[in-house]
Amino acid sequence: MNDTAKNQRHQQRMARKKALIDASIARADQEKGLLLVLTGNGKGKSSSAFGMVGRSLGHGMKVGVCQFLKSRTDTGEEAFFGKQSDCEWHVLGDGFTWETQNREQDIATSQRGWAVAQRMLTDPAYQLVVLDELTYLLNYGYLDADQVLDELAERPPMQHVVVTGRAASEALRELADTVAEIADVKHAYRDGVMAQRGIDL
Amino acid sequence: MNDTAKNQRHQQRMARKKALIDASIARADQEKGLLLVLTGNGKGKSSSAFGMVGRSLGHGMKVGVCQFLKSRTDTGEEAFFGKQSDCEWHVLGDGFTWETQNREQDIATSQRGWAVAQRMLTDPAYQLVVLDELTYLLNYGYLDADQVLDELAERPPMQHVVVTGRAASEALRELADTVAEIADVKHAYRDGVMAQRGIDL
């Protein structure tokens, strides 16, 4: 096939593709607050939530972030997003649950953290709420999963919520509008590369 | 099992987990510039890259972003990250390839865009470079994939690069340090919800 034929074929194929995509955009006409669940073992669940924080701030939206497991406060995400005037940032963890090794303490910490989230989930002024690593608190039974799901369902209708963490439950997936499952195809960590600033923290 | 027994068992299980994790952290002692590939059809490839932009800026790193397909400049990501002093933001596309329907124009646009990336990939001052939606340019043959992969391999050794886009090739995955494949389990778009500010743009 010569270049002219190649270019013509490309034009025709893309015109068909455009017609399909335009039709699907025309069908998608609703606006609503979305519940997004980012799960799986791969790289990019929290990063993706933080990217949406940036996007939202770019549109002048008010954002609240709850980090449920992390206790360190020297991360790049907090240093950067935490200082933005429209972004409220809370580091609510005691460290990973294998650091504390104390289930009662983890439950108390989780419940204190959830109270912060509850305040955001009942206030329509927060247009995006990130509940980072929430799945662990649900899966370990540190929070009452039914109650948490009810509170998510009853949030202000235009509020977006992003939940991150491995092993999101079936019930959480069902409630969500968008679910992305991030597979860990390959990770530098397994080749002996430590967590890198800017990438992992 | 009563609560005391439950708590003890938890403590023992978590102590074992901590020992395993500590050992694996001790093994991961290298620092290097990572090549991350975020691919798959699910939500969160570009968002995740932008989250790493935020993290990097939080550590005072210099960041360069090339958006290869997008032509719109009203996105939240550009409004927010583009104004940060350590972040250089380039919207290099003519729109999606089904918008232009012109293969020769797409090739010319891609090559002009790649020249911007080349400047970053040869300058160690850029500590993170995001090549957003690069895979499409490679998969459509708008850029020479072998040459692009060579240039990625030869970049400054401490420079992190994040490549996003569907259908990353086997060769690109092989070159990468970290590969995350984001599966589209569920997407609000299919329920008729339009792209939402803060979440999708």
Boltz contact constraints between the chains, C-beta under 6 A:
constraints:
  - contact:
      token1: [A, 7]
      token2: [B, 103]
      max_distance: 6.0
  - contact:
      token1: [A, 10]
      token2: [B, 103]
      max_distance: 6.0
  - contact:
      token1: [A, 11]
      token2: [B, 101]
      max_distance: 6.0
  - contact:
      token1: [A, 14]
      token2: [B, 97]
      max_distance: 6.0
  - contact:
      token1: [A, 14]
      token2: [B, 98]
      max_distance: 6.0
  - contact:
      token1: [A, 14]
      token2: [B, 101]
      max_distance: 6.0
  - contact:
      token1: [A, 15]
      token2: [B, 101]
      max_distance: 6.0
  - contact:
      token1: [A, 17]
      token2: [B, 98]
      max_distance: 6.0
  - contact:
      token1: [A, 18]
      token2: [B, 98]
      max_distance: 6.0
  - contact:
      token1: [A, 27]
      token2: [B, 192]
      max_distance: 6.0
  - contact:
      token1: [A, 28]
      token2: [B, 189]
      max_distance: 6.0
  - contact:
      token1: [A, 28]
      token2: [B, 192]
      max_distance: 6.0
  - contact:
      token1: [A, 28]
      token2: [B, 194]
      max_distance: 6.0
  - contact:
      token1: [A, 29]
      token2: [B, 194]
      max_distance: 6.0
  - contact:
      token1: [A, 30]
      token2: [B, 192]
      max_distance: 6.0
  - contact:
      token1: [A, 30]
      token2: [B, 193]
      max_distance: 6.0
  - contact:
      token1: [A, 32]
      token2: [B, 193]
      max_distance: 6.0
  - contact:
      token1: [A, 34]
      token2: [B, 188]
      max_distance: 6.0
  - contact:
      token1: [A, 34]
      token2: [B, 199]
      max_distance: 6.0
  - contact:
      token1: [A, 38]
      token2: [B, 44]
      max_distance: 6.0
  - contact:
      token1: [A, 42]
      token2: [B, 180]
      max_distance: 6.0
  - contact:
      token1: [A, 43]
      token2: [B, 178]
      max_distance: 6.0
  - contact:
      token1: [A, 43]
      token2: [B, 180]
      max_distance: 6.0
  - contact:
      token1: [A, 44]
      token2: [B, 38]
      max_distance: 6.0
  - contact:
      token1: [A, 44]
      token2: [B, 48]
      max_distance: 6.0
  - contact:
      token1: [A, 44]
      token2: [B, 180]
      max_distance: 6.0
  - contact:
      token1: [A, 47]
      token2: [B, 48]
      max_distance: 6.0
  - contact:
      token1: [A, 47]
      token2: [B, 51]
      max_distance: 6.0
  - contact:
      token1: [A, 47]
      token2: [B, 52]
      max_distance: 6.0
  - contact:
      token1: [A, 48]
      token2: [B, 44]
      max_distance: 6.0
  - contact:
      token1: [A, 48]
      token2: [B, 47]
      max_distance: 6.0
  - contact:
      token1: [A, 48]
      token2: [B, 48]
      max_distance: 6.0
  - contact:
      token1: [A, 48]
      token2: [B, 51]
      max_distance: 6.0
  - contact:
      token1: [A, 50]
      token2: [B, 51]
      max_distance: 6.0
  - contact:
      token1: [A, 50]
      token2: [B, 54]
      max_distance: 6.0
  - contact:
      token1: [A, 51]
      token2: [B, 47]
      max_distance: 6.0
  - contact:
      token1: [A, 51]
      token2: [B, 48]
      max_distance: 6.0
  - contact:
      token1: [A, 51]
      token2: [B, 50]
      max_distance: 6.0
  - contact:
      token1: [A, 51]
      token2: [B, 51]
      max_distance: 6.0
  - contact:
      token1: [A, 52]
      token2: [B, 47]
      max_distance: 6.0
  - contact:
      token1: [A, 52]
      token2: [B, 199]
      max_distance: 6.0
  - contact:
      token1: [A, 54]
      token2: [B, 50]
      max_distance: 6.0
  - contact:
      token1: [A, 54]
      token2: [B, 54]
      max_distance: 6.0
  - contact:
      token1: [A, 54]
      token2: [B, 77]
      max_distance: 6.0
  - contact:
      token1: [A, 54]
      token2: [B, 80]
      max_distance: 6.0
  - contact:
      token1: [A, 54]
      token2: [B, 81]
      max_distance: 6.0
  - contact:
      token1: [A, 55]
      token2: [B, 76]
      max_distance: 6.0
  - contact:
      token1: [A, 55]
      token2: [B, 77]
      max_distance: 6.0
  - contact:
      token1: [A, 55]
      token2: [B, 198]
      max_distance: 6.0
  - contact:
      token1: [A, 56]
      token2: [B, 198]
      max_distance: 6.0
  - contact:
      token1: [A, 57]
      token2: [B, 80]
      max_distance: 6.0
  - contact:
      token1: [A, 58]
      token2: [B, 76]
      max_distance: 6.0
  - contact:
      token1: [A, 58]
      token2: [B, 79]
      max_distance: 6.0
  - contact:
      token1: [A, 58]
      token2: [B, 80]
      max_distance: 6.0
  - contact:
      token1: [A, 59]
      token2: [B, 76]
      max_distance: 6.0
  - contact:
      token1: [A, 59]
      token2: [B, 197]
      max_distance: 6.0
  - contact:
      token1: [A, 59]
      token2: [B, 198]
      max_distance: 6.0
  - contact:
      token1: [A, 61]
      token2: [B, 198]
      max_distance: 6.0
  - contact:
      token1: [A, 76]
      token2: [B, 55]
      max_distance: 6.0
  - contact:
      token1: [A, 76]
      token2: [B, 58]
      max_distance: 6.0
  - contact:
      token1: [A, 76]
      token2: [B, 59]
      max_distance: 6.0
  - contact:
      token1: [A, 77]
      token2: [B, 54]
      max_distance: 6.0
  - contact:
      token1: [A, 77]
      token2: [B, 55]
      max_distance: 6.0
  - contact:
      token1: [A, 79]
      token2: [B, 58]
      max_distance: 6.0
  - contact:
      token1: [A, 80]
      token2: [B, 54]
      max_distance: 6.0
  - contact:
      token1: [A, 80]
      token2: [B, 57]
      max_distance: 6.0
  - contact:
      token1: [A, 80]
      token2: [B, 58]
      max_distance: 6.0
  - contact:
      token1: [A, 81]
      token2: [B, 54]
      max_distance: 6.0
  - contact:
      token1: [A, 97]
      token2: [B, 14]
      max_distance: 6.0
  - contact:
      token1: [A, 98]
      token2: [B, 14]
      max_distance: 6.0
  - contact:
      token1: [A, 98]
      token2: [B, 17]
      max_distance: 6.0
  - contact:
      token1: [A, 98]
      token2: [B, 18]
      max_distance: 6.0
  - contact:
      token1: [A, 101]
      token2: [B, 11]
      max_distance: 6.0
  - contact:
      token1: [A, 101]
      token2: [B, 14]
      max_distance: 6.0
  - contact:
      token1: [A, 101]
      token2: [B, 15]
      max_distance: 6.0
  - contact:
      token1: [A, 103]
      token2: [B, 7]
      max_distance: 6.0
  - contact:
      token1: [A, 103]
      token2: [B, 10]
      max_distance: 6.0
  - contact:
      token1: [A, 128]
      token2: [B, 198]
      max_distance: 6.0
  - contact:
      token1: [A, 160]
      token2: [B, 199]
      max_distance: 6.0
  - contact:
      token1: [A, 177]
      token2: [B, 188]
      max_distance: 6.0
  - contact:
      token1: [A, 178]
      token2: [B, 43]
      max_distance: 6.0
  - contact:
      token1: [A, 178]
      token2: [B, 186]
      max_distance: 6.0
  - contact:
      token1: [A, 178]
      token2: [B, 187]
      max_distance: 6.0
  - contact:
      token1: [A, 178]
      token2: [B, 188]
      max_distance: 6.0
  - contact:
      token1: [A, 179]
      token2: [B, 185]
      max_distance: 6.0
  - contact:
      token1: [A, 179]
      token2: [B, 186]
      max_distance: 6.0
  - contact:
      token1: [A, 180]
      token2: [B, 42]
      max_distance: 6.0
  - contact:
      token1: [A, 180]
      token2: [B, 43]
      max_distance: 6.0
  - contact:
      token1: [A, 180]
      token2: [B, 44]
      max_distance: 6.0
  - contact:
      token1: [A, 180]
      token2: [B, 182]
      max_distance: 6.0
  - contact:
      token1: [A, 181]
      token2: [B, 183]
      max_distance: 6.0
  - contact:
      token1: [A, 181]
      token2: [B, 185]
      max_distance: 6.0
  - contact:
      token1: [A, 182]
      token2: [B, 180]
      max_distance: 6.0
  - contact:
      token1: [A, 182]
      token2: [B, 182]
      max_distance: 6.0
  - contact:
      token1: [A, 183]
      token2: [B, 181]
      max_distance: 6.0
  - contact:
      token1: [A, 185]
      token2: [B, 179]
      max_distance: 6.0
  - contact:
      token1: [A, 185]
      token2: [B, 181]
      max_distance: 6.0
  - contact:
      token1: [A, 186]
      token2: [B, 178]
      max_distance: 6.0
  - contact:
      token1: [A, 186]
      token2: [B, 179]
      max_distance: 6.0
  - contact:
      token1: [A, 187]
      token2: [B, 178]
      max_distance: 6.0
  - contact:
      token1: [A, 188]
      token2: [B, 34]
      max_distance: 6.0
  - contact:
      token1: [A, 188]
      token2: [B, 177]
      max_distance: 6.0
  - contact:
      token1: [A, 188]
      token2: [B, 178]
      max_distance: 6.0
  - contact:
      token1: [A, 189]
      token2: [B, 28]
      max_distance: 6.0
  - contact:
      token1: [A, 192]
      token2: [B, 27]
      max_distance: 6.0
  - contact:
      token1: [A, 192]
      token2: [B, 28]
      max_distance: 6.0
  - contact:
      token1: [A, 192]
      token2: [B, 30]
      max_distance: 6.0
  - contact:
      token1: [A, 193]
      token2: [B, 30]
      max_distance: 6.0
  - contact:
      token1: [A, 193]
      token2: [B, 32]
      max_distance: 6.0
  - contact:
      token1: [A, 194]
      token2: [B, 28]
      max_distance: 6.0
  - contact:
      token1: [A, 194]
      token2: [B, 29]
      max_distance: 6.0
  - contact:
      token1: [A, 197]
      token2: [B, 59]
      max_distance: 6.0
  - contact:
      token1: [A, 198]
      token2: [B, 55]
      max_distance: 6.0
  - contact:
      token1: [A, 198]
      token2: [B, 56]
      max_distance: 6.0
  - contact:
      token1: [A, 198]
      token2: [B, 59]
      max_distance: 6.0
  - contact:
      token1: [A, 198]
      token2: [B, 61]
      max_distance: 6.0
  - contact:
      token1: [A, 198]
      token2: [B, 128]
      max_distance: 6.0
  - contact:
      token1: [A, 199]
      token2: [B, 34]
      max_distance: 6.0
  - contact:
      token1: [A, 199]
      token2: [B, 52]
      max_distance: 6.0
  - contact:
      token1: [A, 199]
      token2: [B, 160]
      max_distance: 6.0
